[in-house]
Amino acid sequence: MGNEKVKSSRRKFLKNATLLAAATVGYSWLKSSQYLIHAAEPEDKSLPWYGVVIDIQKCIGCGNCASACKKENDVPVEPFFFRTWVEQYTVKNDGSVDIVSPNGGIDGFKQTVPDEEIFKSFFVPKMCNHCAHSPCTQVCPVGATYISPEGVVLIDEKYCIGCRYCVQACPYGCRFIHPVKKVANKCTLCYHRLKKGLAPACMEVCPTGARMYGNLRDKDSAIVKYLKVHTTQVLRPNLNTGSKLYYNELSSEVR
Amino acid sequence: MVPTLTLIFAINIHTQMKFYLPPQIPRLAIAFGIFISLFLVLRYFLVPATFGEYGHYRGASLNDNAQFGIHYAGQEACFKCHQEIEDKKSQDVHVDIHCESCHGPGEKHVISSKVADVYRPAGSREFCGKCHALYPGRLKSTIAQVDLTKHNIGKNCIECHNPHQPWEMKK
């Protein structure tokens, strides 16, 4: 009796041990190909994590950025689609706000409000916010838009099906359907230039240095030092998009 | 999660003296097996090669995006040949304005060295006025502005100012 009992418990132990080992090996195999189950998080901390600063006080509304962006990225001049554009805000003495952006600001601005009626006026350059929790990448049904390991929101033009979900998901209106390619298009922070060590085209041509980009991970970078000493604000912080486009001296009228 | 469930199931089977397996279970298991393997085969052929390499996207797309050609060469490329302009610019207020701000995209010119491949602004009142015209919304502390309706009417800016050295007035 006793002999049999030992035997049966040993067999049970061996069986269970084998199963446990098999399950562990099986699970570790599954884990190595985790993307089969869900998207892996890019964790490469050696790469930069890009952010952008725009200083509203420095913008003079020349439209160089919008024009250079179209030339650099072969965005059709017409119809009027923009990866970056400049808006002119005019707050009148009666409190109403006049917002215009004729041709994205490329041809310059004409102030139609008489001087004596203007309470204040300023320019707001707009572009992709390269959000860390971007709504546009979350809605893509095929995985054709994504946040690159450098924190730049990019589009896979070969894989995009042109369904326009992302266009309506972007709360900042930064996306459009390319009229020739018929796929989604947007600011890439000139990813092709960044990879060659060049500044994005809009920042290359900005005459006043109103735009600045840099590595948010590097605590000694110029952008982090700038953010340290300036009170900046992102657009629509209530949406929790994790926007990485910081505006200095942003007025509350800006939407 | 997965190994825990497997283990609990296995131990349950082994601890129970009598385990009754309903006959429809093996048949269902076969059907499930066929569907799952069919799905895996289809998936293998439908998912692009580098999909999931870094995340829920085609890894090769990063390279596709990096491969676009440039049009703006960047200031450093200009100064490789135009050292004298860099020297001039460095002495005056236009020091921080990059060449392609006024001269437009220069990559074509960098490759060909032809004068025709780069934009040469006329230095007209309209061109300089894009930045320097008196305008509400422009801070005086950010940029020098002139009232184009009063300032030397009828003359082009370039007749008095050197664009690379604006305060080095021409005679």
Chai-1 contact restraints between the chains, C-beta under 6 A:
chainA,res_idxA,chainB,res_idxB,connection_type,confidence,min_distance_angstrom,max_distance_angstrom,comment,restraint_id
A,K12,B,H14,contact,1.0,0.0,6.0,A-B,restraint_1
A,L19,B,A10,contact,1.0,0.0,6.0,A-B,restraint_2
A,L20,B,L7,contact,1.0,0.0,6.0,A-B,restraint_3
A,A23,B,P3,contact,1.0,0.0,6.0,A-B,restraint_4
A,A23,B,T6,contact,1.0,0.0,6.0,A-B,restraint_5
A,A23,B,L7,contact,1.0,0.0,6.0,A-B,restraint_6
A,T24,B,P3,contact,1.0,0.0,6.0,A-B,restraint_7
A,Y27,B,V2,contact,1.0,0.0,6.0,A-B,restraint_8
A,Y27,B,P3,contact,1.0,0.0,6.0,A-B,restraint_9
A,Y35,B,G52,contact,1.0,0.0,6.0,A-B,restraint_10
A,A39,B,G55,contact,1.0,0.0,6.0,A-B,restraint_11
A,A39,B,H56,contact,1.0,0.0,6.0,A-B,restraint_12
A,A40,B,G55,contact,1.0,0.0,6.0,A-B,restraint_13
A,P42,B,Y54,contact,1.0,0.0,6.0,A-B,restraint_14
A,P42,B,G55,contact,1.0,0.0,6.0,A-B,restraint_15
A,Q57,B,L139,contact,1.0,0.0,6.0,A-B,restraint_16
A,K58,B,T142,contact,1.0,0.0,6.0,A-B,restraint_17
A,I60,B,C131,contact,1.0,0.0,6.0,A-B,restraint_18
A,I60,B,R138,contact,1.0,0.0,6.0,A-B,restraint_19
A,I60,B,I143,contact,1.0,0.0,6.0,A-B,restraint_20
A,C62,B,K130,contact,1.0,0.0,6.0,A-B,restraint_21
A,C62,B,C131,contact,1.0,0.0,6.0,A-B,restraint_22
A,N64,B,S101,contact,1.0,0.0,6.0,A-B,restraint_23
A,K71,B,H71,contact,1.0,0.0,6.0,A-B,restraint_24
A,K71,B,P105,contact,1.0,0.0,6.0,A-B,restraint_25
A,E72,B,H71,contact,1.0,0.0,6.0,A-B,restraint_26
A,E72,B,Y72,contact,1.0,0.0,6.0,A-B,restraint_27
A,G108,B,K130,contact,1.0,0.0,6.0,A-B,restraint_28
A,Q111,B,P136,contact,1.0,0.0,6.0,A-B,restraint_29
A,I118,B,P136,contact,1.0,0.0,6.0,A-B,restraint_30
A,S121,B,P136,contact,1.0,0.0,6.0,A-B,restraint_31
A,S121,B,G137,contact,1.0,0.0,6.0,A-B,restraint_32
A,F122,B,G137,contact,1.0,0.0,6.0,A-B,restraint_33
A,F123,B,G137,contact,1.0,0.0,6.0,A-B,restraint_34
A,G143,B,H56,contact,1.0,0.0,6.0,A-B,restraint_35
A,G143,B,Y57,contact,1.0,0.0,6.0,A-B,restraint_36
A,Y146,B,G55,contact,1.0,0.0,6.0,A-B,restraint_37
A,Y146,B,Y57,contact,1.0,0.0,6.0,A-B,restraint_38
A,S148,B,L62,contact,1.0,0.0,6.0,A-B,restraint_39
A,P149,B,Y54,contact,1.0,0.0,6.0,A-B,restraint_40
A,L154,B,N65,contact,1.0,0.0,6.0,A-B,restraint_41
A,D156,B,R58,contact,1.0,0.0,6.0,A-B,restraint_42
A,D156,B,S61,contact,1.0,0.0,6.0,A-B,restraint_43
A,Y159,B,R58,contact,1.0,0.0,6.0,A-B,restraint_44
A,Y191,B,N65,contact,1.0,0.0,6.0,A-B,restraint_45
A,Y191,B,A66,contact,1.0,0.0,6.0,A-B,restraint_46
A,H192,B,A66,contact,1.0,0.0,6.0,A-B,restraint_47
A,H192,B,F68,contact,1.0,0.0,6.0,A-B,restraint_48
A,R193,B,I70,contact,1.0,0.0,6.0,A-B,restraint_49
A,K195,B,A66,contact,1.0,0.0,6.0,A-B,restraint_50
A,L198,B,G74,contact,1.0,0.0,6.0,A-B,restraint_51
A,A201,B,Y72,contact,1.0,0.0,6.0,A-B,restraint_52
A,E204,B,Y72,contact,1.0,0.0,6.0,A-B,restraint_53
A,E204,B,H98,contact,1.0,0.0,6.0,A-B,restraint_54
A,E204,B,E100,contact,1.0,0.0,6.0,A-B,restraint_55
A,V205,B,E100,contact,1.0,0.0,6.0,A-B,restraint_56
A,V205,B,S101,contact,1.0,0.0,6.0,A-B,restraint_57
A,P207,B,I97,contact,1.0,0.0,6.0,A-B,restraint_58
A,P207,B,S101,contact,1.0,0.0,6.0,A-B,restraint_59
A,P207,B,C131,contact,1.0,0.0,6.0,A-B,restraint_60
A,T208,B,T142,contact,1.0,0.0,6.0,A-B,restraint_61
A,G209,B,D96,contact,1.0,0.0,6.0,A-B,restraint_62
